[in-house]
Amino acid sequence: MSDIDIRTTGQAGRITLTRSKALNAMTYQMCLAIEEALEEWRNNDDVSVIVIDAEGDRAFCSGGDIAELYATGTQGDFAYGQKFWADEYRLNHKIFSYPKPVISFLQGFTMGGGVGIGCHGSHRIVGESSQIAMPEVGIGLVPDVGGSLMLALAPGRVGEYLGTTAARMNASDAIYAGFADTYIPQSMWKNAISALETEGDPTCLEAFATEAPEGVLSRQIAQIDACFAGESLDDIRRTLAADDSPFAEQARKMMARNAPLSMACTVEMIHRLRGPSLSMEKALDLEYRFTSRAMEHGDFLEGIRAAIIDKDRQPKWQYAEGDVPAVAVAKMLAPLGKNPLSLTQETDMNTFNIGFIGLGNMGAPMASNLAAAGHRVTGFDTAGTTAKGVEISATVEAACAGADFVFTMLPNGAIMRAVSAQVLPAMKKGATLVDCSTVDVDSARDVGAQAASIGIGFVDAPVSGGVGGAAGGTLTFMAGGSDTAFAAASGLFDIMGQKAVHCGGAGAGQAAKICNNMILGATMIATCEAFALADKLGLDRQKMFDVASTSSGSSWSMNTYCPAPGVGPKTPADNGYAPGFAAELMLKDLGLSQQAAEAVDADTPMGALARTLYARFVEDEDGRGKDFSAMLPRFEKRGRDS
Ligand code: NAD
């Protein structure tokens, strides 16, 4: 193929991009050719290293060739793009996990698709002309090709900064941000490649490496962290708007060009990925959720039209005015049901038989998401409730017979214990019981021990994220149980949620959940009483929010779930305090935290007071059935002695 030269030289498998007139932009055919070569060299003992470079001074690879995507997308053919991205991401993953050293030489522009080819190998070489960026938000996409993984791993808030501004990195910046490893002056690249071909060992690169000239990111890190720490794009934009430094002005200018929905999804993706369960597979899966919807529901076609087809540089973005609704972000990043990204050429997803007991507000959408992903789900609920895609059985036992996994999502520990006593004898040996209800630590430990005694795996996996998270597949699971049981269930957590943290043995998930919700109960009360005090001091609520949400008063309760109507993001406060997360559920969780604190003799005065206040609110003050943030109207009505 004339766009790429694939050969072996000495001990090296050599890939040279030769499409320099088009800045080596990757075509579909180039992608497939690289993948074929990597497969051929994987078990070829004559090939010890892979070296990827490119002809021309201006670019290693300026991105993906998007003209064909535009042509098919504007004709309503979205399948071509989906296949292109799926095949490209599979190649990115192959480079990332390749068993032999992959060394890339990144002169000039390395952007978007170029990062996917050049920045996932074991040794990424930069020189004086290197300019690396993830500029996808400028055409209505999100940082993809595995770029979201590197953004999530970058120091501080550098990932949010690079992903939303599309700022370019020089060699030193790229090393600082984790997109490159080694600086070698470009005049020495020819000799370095010859050494790799002859020796077949990347340690020969050490002789050529020198210190990179200074970059800017390490000097800007304090400002980046201060401005890009918000929970959402809108938080970040508010912080930047209140900052009159030249850095903030420049960032605002860069972001003004980019698609708001893409930037909001970029921030959300980085936040979801950052954390202990981060992996390349997760990053690519999340990216693919966005890109496979980008033509139909995102701004991708409009972005290409403005940048490349009409070249008017006047894209008409969605949500150009005002905030990007959280629901729009959730829709772009929701699980893809039966057509998720597959990183093997043939679909290799295991299809499980799953029993699901408790199809209430949370359980029904969770079970539906499992069914939509292709699993056979059989459900049971004493109230006779149903869930989309789920077959309903007449008894608990019938729902569990032959199941590989049984999930329970029930109101409390007593019911969970009673249901487990029915479930466990009906399950087959080697299967796994996953309880997602919020219950006391002892109930989780006891059921875990009973399961272990009859050869059944157990995970306690309570969730946070509420009914919206259950429907959107964005729950966080806090899991306790053995490594084996957690590993067995983790693919299913990925379908129903964005994150699963393995906290320890049986009961550790419940312990994490009640500690987390003890913080939440106390911070919500503190946030509500502060708003009520601010009212009495004559402070405007919006001003109060602008200050507290961007300073040391910030918290999830203030920034994401603001209890004041009309202020901050849309929350249950804007819907007459309809729950959301009901006050009585918060009372239940605070009760569990106090029960646990008593059992282990822990001093938790704030948690105890929060429990007392929520008990009064629910039992004596008309709080039952209201969202837990309805503490604000409660405080509004009261004086010091009431
Ligand atoms: P829910 O009351 O809507 O659902 C519970 C379901 O369990 C009901 O449909 C009920 O009929 C069913 N059930 C009760 N006993 C049963 C039995 N013996 N056999 C089969 N089914 C039975 O409650 P939910 O909001 O779905 O919450 C479920 C769990 O998730 C609770 O432990 C709650 O604390 C926790 N949780 C809820 C939220 C939320 O926002 N709703 C958030 C995080 C965690």
Boltz pocket constraint, residues with backbone or C-beta under 6 A from the ligand:
constraints:
  - pocket:
      binder: B
      contacts: [[A, 357], [A, 358], [A, 359], [A, 360], [A, 361], [A, 362], [A, 363], [A, 380], [A, 381], [A, 382], [A, 383], [A, 384], [A, 385], [A, 409], [A, 410], [A, 411], [A, 412], [A, 415], [A, 419], [A, 436], [A, 437], [A, 438], [A, 439], [A, 463], [A, 464], [A, 465], [A, 466], [A, 467], [A, 580], [A, 581], [A, 582], [A, 585], [A, 588]]
      max_distance: 6.0
